[in-house]
């Protein structure tokens, strides 16, 4: 297989992955899938997954997520409690709870799925809206549910709804869009960041599309159309002319040829590799599938997770874990639970406060997650999760968890942790050093295991997904 992404045959890349003697289907590849499609998996979950084919798993992950998106309750006890405070920062613990407790086993095991929460996080960064400006927990909660409901569905329907979403309108200064003074912010972002990408529209297109959105307002936390402030005149947008409404303007954007390629490229970057940017010949088959599926996201995501490219060295270990992936992933893989309000605060400190993306572009991701400051903070997050008084592992402690997984000897313990926590395994020399760390650590066995995992987190490859 070529090591240069530009030389990859797209026919091979998007064909279903078939395990072989050279690349067998095993727990390590299953763990790779669970890290990318969600936030990791326990040893028991990996044992179940290796009994099935990669294509079957990809299909069931998508199907379960689609099902969960439609049966998601309006609220739950935790969300109600968080909303009662009126503080959007408290919503973070509710969402982290969903991520942590989502199940790969399907609807009978959980109200949600890891893939559904992962895609909701993706769309939260795509249609980025920050509670720092919106400052209304109910609106941010409603937008989060909107993104979850459409996460694997019709991108066009999601875009139409997000265009009228009160939180989005407030965030992009469109709460009182008057025909005498059209606000161009949303018109610009729907083309540049949400649908088409730079170079696929003109400034004139932005100005004309902004006229379509005149009369769109927010009243009492709901979208309202003020017909007296709507510009009913003729507009010309991306080559089409007419007295378009806001919805019709969005439809014109959704018809553009650049859209499927733009969205497919972002999905490749989010799920497969941070860099380099995927070449057009590699994006085109997914873009074609997206358009042929009437902009339905599910077939594209399933194709990605079942593909040769996804399981190739060009993908495995070729992403940097986001702070959320790091913290929630560690807890998930170790059957952990902890004080999620505290976890949310720590994630904020290292660059990813959910409901508070840094700007309308969302999080840049990739290498930007790592610098001298955040690397120390990430290691500190791992250390605090392992040692915090509220943290439990399988309801008990790390020693009990290790024993349940047959990792009682130091060597087996290191091998087990390496397999479930790392995208790229340690070399023998590093593995031997970790054995020494464990043997020289003091305290009871749970404390020594915590020291071992914390030491692992200081190594750069621990932060690869």
C-alpha positions, 0 to 999 in steps of 0.5 A: 500500500502506498504511504503517500495519501496522494497516491492512494487509489480511491477505489481501494480506499473506500472498499470494505476492509477484509481482514487477512493474515497480514492484518487480522481483525483483533482487539487493537483494531476494534479499539481503533474503531471505538476511539474514532466512532466514539470515545473508546471501549472496555475490554469486555466490549472489545471481546464482543466486537472481535467476534463480528466482522468490521462491516457488520459492526460499522452497519450496526453502529450507524443503525443504533445511532440513527435509532437513538437519534429518534428516541432521544427523550426531550430531557432527563433528570440530570438535564432538568437539574442543569437547566434549572441553574440557568448556567450553560456551563453546568450543561457540560456535565450532562453531555459528558455523562451521555458520552461516558454512559453511551453503549455500543450494545444498542438501544436495549443498553442505553438511551444513546450511542457513542457514535451519536454523541461523537457526531453531535460533538462534530456538528457542534464544532461545525455549526459552532455556537458559543454559550459565552455570547448566547448566555441562555442554557435553554437555547444551547440545550435546544440546539444540542438536541437539534444537532443530535436529532439530525446527526446522521440524517439529512444535512439539508434539513439540519441546515434549514433548522440551524438557520432558524435556530435562536441560539445561532441567530443570537450568536451571529447577530441576526436577532433583528435582521431588517430589510434596511440593514441586512446582517451579513454574518449568517449569510457569510458563514453558511457559505464559508464555514457551514456548506461550501468553503472559501472560493465557491461564492462571491461577496455579492452572493453573500450580500444577496443571500443576507437580504433573504434572511431579513425579517428573521428575528428571535422573540421570547427565545423562539424564531419569529418571521417578521414579514414587515421587515423582509426584503421581498425584492429580486435577489441573484444568488449563485447564479439564480434569480428570484424574490427568494425567502430565507429558506429558498436562499438556503436551498440554493446553497444546498444545491451547489456542487461544492457542498458534498465535497466540502462536507465529505472532506470534513468528515474524513478529517474528523474520523480518519486523519488530521493531516494532510488535507485529503486530495480531491480524488479521494474525497470525490467518491464520498461526495458522490455518495452524499449527493446520491443519498440526498445529503444523508450523512449515515451512508457516508459515515458507514462507508468510512468505518468499513473502509480499507483506508480507515484501518490502514497505517494512514489512519491508525494513530494519525489523529491527536486526541481532543481533550474530550476524547482524552478524558472521557476515553480514559474513563470509558476504557477503564469502566470509570466514573468521576465528578463530571463537573470537575472533568468539564472544568479541566477540559476547559483549561486544556482547550475544549469546553463543550458549549463554548467553542472558541469562535464560529470556526469551532475547534481547529483540532489536530496539532493545535490541541498540543503545546507545552502548556496543554501537554502538561495540563493533559497529563494532569487531567489524567492524573486527577481522574485516576486519583480523585476521590470520586473516581471509581473503576467498575464501581470499585478500584483499579486493582479490582478492574485489573484482576477482572481483566486477568492483568494481575502480573505487572507484564500482563497489566502493561500489555492490557493497558497498552492494548486498550489505551494506545492507538500506537503500541509501545516498543519493547524498551518503553514497555520494559520501562513501564514494568520498572515504573510499576515495580518501583511505585509505592503504595497499594496496587491501585495507587501503583496502577494509577502511577503507571497510567499517569506515566504513560500519559506523559509519553506523546503517543498516549495522545494519539487517537 
